[in-house]
Amino acid sequence: MPEASPQATARTETVTRTLLVALFVSLVCSSFVASAAIVLKPRQVENAIAEMRRNILQVAGLWAPDADLDELFESIEPRVVELETGAYVEGIDPEAYDPVEASKDPARSIEIPSELDVAKVGRRAKHALVYLVLRDGELSKIILPISGYGLWSTLHGFLALEADANTVADITFYEHGETPGLGDFIVKPAWRELWRGKRAFDDSGSLALSVVKGRVADDDPLADYRVDGVSGATLTGNGVTNIIQYWLGEHGYGPFLAKLQAGAGS
Ligand SMILES: Cc1cc2nc3c(=O)[nH]c(=O)nc-3n(C[C@H](O)[C@H](O)[C@H](O)COP(=O)(O)O)c2cc1C
């Protein structure tokens, strides 16, 4: 076999060295990225919890930018509710309970029957995490997590009801993918303002709250239960109506709210 020339041997050595250096650099970089992800994970979890608490405080009307978040949150009591019965559950720690995780676990969640799934939620956890706003030890508001499909995306938010479990105090959507300038009217303060004082259930106990197409007429006999939509973005408004219909309905928080309305929610 003919011997390799000194030039060919040098070329092979250069290629090998280049590959080794590239391998070393990529190993160092990937271990750096992996360690950063591990080190930053607790901080990310902390930030996510703080962000959720801010959203809850805002919809509860208690948010003050300069105040201590944890201190503000002391007036809010998270409770786990069994949705089917509407009863509080004592055996699950609200601080540790994650309804999103539970909704992925077949043992702890249920498939929503298609005829009831107007908000296209798919599956939901059997237990919900609700937030009670307490003033001087008395229930002052109830904060309910809500979610469902708009036009392009799943909307995630909170609905705040007054202690009568009927009058709306506020609504917020902290996550959505609707179009800026169209469907994103759902996060505008002026639109949120329209919800304050609306009622969810009529005198016969039927769920009547909805977002209409266009404006609610001044002489609309159902004006107390209706919120203006936005022209050109009716479909996102319809999505919000569906979310309200599902979550305040019999398959959602209905049994829990009925208990509160009957004064049996303590
Ligand atoms: C690019 C694009 C983005 C749109 N985004 C939204 C949206 O986020 N929400 C929405 O309700 N309608 C959106 N629309 C309009 C809807 O397709 C639909 O026409 C509208 O919701 C109907 O409302 P209207 O009956 O009041 O006109 C969008 C339309 C286009 C072309």
The ligand as an SDF file (V2000), in Angstrom:
LIG
                    3D

 31 33  0  0  0  0  0  0  0  0999 V2000
  -57.0810   38.8950    9.0540 C   0  0  0  0  0  0  0  0  0  0  0  0
  -58.3950   38.8910    9.7960 C   0  0  0  0  0  0  0  0  0  0  0  0
  -58.3730   38.7930   11.1650 C   0  0  0  0  0  0  0  0  0  0  0  0
  -59.5860   38.7950   11.8820 C   0  0  0  0  0  0  0  0  0  0  0  0
  -59.5380   38.6780   13.2350 N   0  0  0  0  0  0  0  0  0  0  0  0
  -60.7000   38.6430   13.9240 C   0  0  0  0  0  0  0  0  0  0  0  0
  -60.6900   38.4750   15.3150 C   0  0  0  0  0  0  0  0  0  0  0  0
  -59.6580   38.3830   16.0020 O   0  0  0  0  0  0  0  0  0  0  0  0
  -61.9070   38.4160   15.9260 N   0  0  0  0  0  0  0  0  0  0  0  0
  -63.0800   38.5020   15.2640 C   0  0  0  0  0  0  0  0  0  0  0  0
  -64.1410   38.4110   15.8720 O   0  0  0  0  0  0  0  0  0  0  0  0
  -63.1010   38.6890   13.9350 N   0  0  0  0  0  0  0  0  0  0  0  0
  -61.9530   38.7540   13.2490 C   0  0  0  0  0  0  0  0  0  0  0  0
  -61.9770   38.9120   11.9100 N   0  0  0  0  0  0  0  0  0  0  0  0
  -63.2660   39.1260   11.2640 C   0  0  0  0  0  0  0  0  0  0  0  0
  -64.0740   37.8400   11.1980 C   0  0  0  0  0  0  0  0  0  0  0  0
  -63.6180   37.0210   10.1540 O   0  0  0  0  0  0  0  0  0  0  0  0
  -65.5650   38.1420   10.9780 C   0  0  0  0  0  0  0  0  0  0  0  0
  -65.7320   38.7790    9.7420 O   0  0  0  0  0  0  0  0  0  0  0  0
  -66.1340   39.0450   12.0580 C   0  0  0  0  0  0  0  0  0  0  0  0
  -65.8840   38.5120   13.3250 O   0  0  0  0  0  0  0  0  0  0  0  0
  -67.6440   39.1710   11.9000 C   0  0  0  0  0  0  0  0  0  0  0  0
  -68.0720   40.2400   12.7040 O   0  0  0  0  0  0  0  0  0  0  0  0
  -69.1560   41.2830   12.1940 P   0  0  0  0  0  0  0  0  0  0  0  0
  -70.3560   40.4440   11.8390 O   0  0  0  0  0  0  0  0  0  0  0  0
  -69.3930   42.2280   13.3050 O   0  0  0  0  0  0  0  0  0  0  0  0
  -68.5640   41.9620   10.9700 O   0  0  0  0  0  0  0  0  0  0  0  0
  -60.8040   38.9060   11.1850 C   0  0  0  0  0  0  0  0  0  0  0  0
  -60.7940   39.0040    9.8020 C   0  0  0  0  0  0  0  0  0  0  0  0
  -59.6140   38.9970    9.1110 C   0  0  0  0  0  0  0  0  0  0  0  0
  -59.6420   39.1040    7.6160 C   0  0  0  0  0  0  0  0  0  0  0  0
  1  2  1  0
  2  3  1  0
  2 30  2  0
  3  4  2  0
  4  5  1  0
  4 28  1  0
  5  6  2  0
  6  7  1  0
  6 13  1  0
  7  8  2  0
  7  9  1  0
  9 10  1  0
 10 11  2  0
 10 12  1  0
 12 13  2  0
 13 14  1  0
 14 15  1  0
 14 28  1  0
 15 16  1  0
 16 17  1  0
 16 18  1  0
 18 19  1  0
 18 20  1  0
 20 21  1  0
 20 22  1  0
 22 23  1  0
 23 24  1  0
 24 25  2  0
 24 26  1  0
 24 27  1  0
 28 29  2  0
 29 30  1  0
 30 31  1  0
M  END
$$$$
